[in-house]
Amino acid sequence: DSQYPPAVERVHALFRDHSPAAVPGLELLAISAGRRARAGGAHQITPVLARLQELPTSDGKVRGPLAQLLGTMALASAREGQPERSRQQARAALALDERTPDAFLALGEFQFQDNDLAGALDTWENGLRLNPDSEALSRRLERGRAESQRLGALCRLSSEHFVAAFDCGPGAFAARTSLDILEAAYRSVGQLFEIFPEGPVPVVVYPERSFDKEGHASWSAAVYDGKIRLPAAGADPHSLAFRGTLFHEYAHALLHRATAGKSVPTWLNEGLAEVARYRADTGPAARCLLDAHSFRLRSLEGSFQGLNHDAAWYAYLESRHATERLLERFGEQGVRAVLAEVSRGAPFAVAFEASWQRACVVVGMPR
């Protein structure tokens, strides 16, 4: 019944009584807690982790279930944008059982997000050697190696709130320019979400892409995996379009944190990113003709990647206008309330309905 604190205390009592049910009880509890964490309920498990770690870990039958649960929690913390907590949980898991596959996944992810790609690859390789049957480690290592091939000779450059990885030499100017603009986005876009990350936000600057050719249907806009991914070509500190693109991409990063990695409809995701873009680059005035809003919002819940350039332009415009109407009516706080409900595991439709009803009561509007 999701009552984890009393369940943990019951397991402690079983161990104190030297009951033969103690280890099976712990195993069942660890399985249940792991499932809850993977389903988005890690916040229910975090408060009892320290108490679980007080169990007699000198017993190998205790270390195994605890290590697996800590590894699962480390991955959940990584998904929720809590890198330091994820690293601590992964290390605690490996201290209990040096073979824990999820701990290697999480620890490598911490290094990957810190743009230490070589360190991440080494961690995943070590994990796979100890767990040769782990498909998750094998797939993650393969993706990491592909990233390494795309980047070439890797260099790193840091600012106060960001750390950029880029192709040494030709990518240095684009990286410096991007970091300067992202520092401005940190304040401006951060106010929209009321999120100001403490740890460095990872940025990857690729050498082979061009902002000028990508347009609205940006290759990086639809997929966010914890890093802001940018093409180097077209970087210009005086270009409003370049500045707007970085504000847009940073909004995706903050939305990912605001929802703890859980999904919202693409129209809201891209709509908020376009509102952020508009803070940096207003662009030409857009007049809405009769056919401008030809999409139903329900049809814009999925990815925009299959749309052609013209259709994508209208999809992004409609997403921005729908989001602007929500912000006008219920304010930024109302939108943040929806995202907070989603982060706690509520389906978007449920979070939307509950938050808007509360907002309507506050401002005295009809529901």
Secondary structure, 3 states (H helix, E strand, C coil): CCCHHHHHHHHHHHHHCCCCCHHHHHHHHHHHHHHHHHHHHHHHHHHHHHHHCCCCCCCHHHHHHHHHHHHHHHHHHHHCCCHHHHHHHHHHHHHHCCCCHHHHHHHHHHHHHCCCHHHHHHHHHHHHHHCCCCHHHHHHHHHHHHHHHHHCCEEEEECCCEEEEEECCCCHHHHHHHHHHHHHHHHHHHHHHCCCCCCCEEEEEEEEEEHHHHCCCCCCCCCCCCCEEEEEECCCCCCHHHHHHHHHHHHHHHHHHHCCCCCCCHHHHHHHHHHHHHHHCCCCCCCCCCCCCCCCHHHHCCCCCCCCHHHHHHHHHHHHHHHHHHHHHHHHHHHHHHHHHHHCCCCHHHHHHHHHHHHHHHHCCCC
